Amino acid sequence: MDDLTRVNSVQLYSFWKNLSLGLLVIIALMAFSHILPFYASPIVALLAAAFLYTMLYNTRMRPESGCLLVTYTLLYSVINYTIVTVLLNILTIWHLVELPTEFLFLNDPYIPSLLMNPLCFITCVVIYARRRNIGVCRDCSLRTGGLYERGKMGAIFKYEAYFQIRNLCYLFGFLTVAVWSYYEFVYIRLSLNSRDYYVFTWLNIIAFVLDEVYFVARYYNLYLDLKENDEIISQEELHDMTAKTYLRYYVICGNKIYLDPHSIVPGAEYKEVLDTPFVTKRSVNGIPIPEVRSIIRRLTGAPDGELRFFFGRRSSDLKNHSVLRYFYFLDGEPEDYQDMPVDGEWVDFEKVKYIYSHTPGQFAPMAVGDLSRLATIVLTSKKYDEEGRRKVNIKNYSPNFNLKDVRDTELDFQDDKWVRISLFNSDTPFYKVKKFFRGKPKVR
């Protein structure tokens, strides 16, 4: 499965482009607020927000879109700035508050950076603090697969997206301190001179341009490093690449699963991990069930097992690549199947759960993702009903499960219904209020 661990150059470019366009929108917002009449500032901000929203929506529709977190952050930063500036002007007109003219776009001079920088800083800090509970990230994970399924590309997206948000926090924080320090201690409230324009407007623009240049160099060097290590798939390779279907079988007997403790993670050959040894691929788009069954029978040497579909997903990073997971349940006892044709050993599922909970790094990344989906769906279905309400009204009730439950269940592991319920249920803070606005949990 080496191809699945490589990085799509188109996605890496799109990832950088999303950040660059977002920064250019902020630069344009500051520049046009300075060039156009002061009363046009809210219109400029609304147009910037509309552009970012369109960009966010269009990007979500493309499978090669990449990470949307920075676009999402900048969109809410501009929206918050627009709402607060309009609200302050309305409150001033109603004589409910009194503010200096520099904060009001109905007066001249109006200095947008006095409000935009701190509001954007607060928005970035809040989003970074909530980065693991943001709706756009959850939807992306459901649509394209989680971090463990996406391999190197997923790791890059996660680390770099968080790095970009931290960078924005530092940038807006620095500009807030610089602009407000100048406003409080140097600025003379009579009229704006050339030095004032430089600090209030051009300092912001220059800072964002330098930030843009920094990220151009950063991602160009990242691209060169990945290319040097043969971890990049170019557009030409993508167009020439044939369709591939990967099969992952989880062979189960009783409450034990057959795993190879000496599996190798591509790109980290020095590290041995636990993973299923029953992995194969075919250079076709889709495999008939009879062939899927014959493959696992040949791999295990056990022709009487029960084959059951787990779930599958088409790769969002590589064209026409998909990974299908299957369970293969064997009757009898694990001792009856000691002569498997492939290397590995029977591992008790209680031990598997313990390792998964305490040291998941001992598993192959894709195995961790598969176990996460399995545990999430089974435990959620035991704990909640389809409306997200607890089945047992005991606060500390936490269900358990084993592989016998997996064999007996009729749950559809391909359906994201229970995954969505696990993210929004009666244990969610302010559940009833949120449910009132959302109608009900998003169930397909």
Summary of the structure (lengths in Angstrom):
residues: 444
radius of gyration: 26.9
end to end distance: 30.6
largest distance: 90.6
contacts: 1321
relative contact order: 0.10
helix: 59%
strand: 14%
